[in-house]
């Protein structure tokens, strides 16, 4: 399971935050985090978040159901305007 992914072109990283139980993004070497409230799952287990994320070739963030790989949503690159 990937709990971290990144896009070199936008210098953006996305990781699963176990404490908040959701995915967050930040630019490389930045402390400013962008939360994705739509990925919050209060019933998530630390080892198995409900969603998995990855960047596509265009730098968009693809949010998938973790176990089924079904695409739930496609988001613009979270770091492109920050």
HUPEHU-V983888 format. One record per pair of residues at least 12 apart in sequence whose C-alpha atoms are under 6 Angstrom apart, sorted by the first residue. I is the first residue (numbers start at 1). J is the second residue. If there is no record, write none. Layout:
# HUPEHU-V983888
i->I j->J
i->I j->J
This chain:
# HUPEHU-V983888
i->3 j->15
i->3 j->16
i->11 j->27
i->11 j->28
i->12 j->26
i->12 j->27
i->12 j->28
i->12 j->79
i->13 j->25
i->13 j->26
i->18 j->46
i->21 j->40
i->22 j->39
i->22 j->40
i->23 j->36
i->24 j->36
i->50 j->66
i->51 j->64
i->51 j->65
i->51 j->66
i->52 j->64
i->52 j->66
i->59 j->77
i->60 j->75
i->60 j->76
i->60 j->77
i->61 j->74
i->61 j->75
i->61 j->77
i->62 j->74
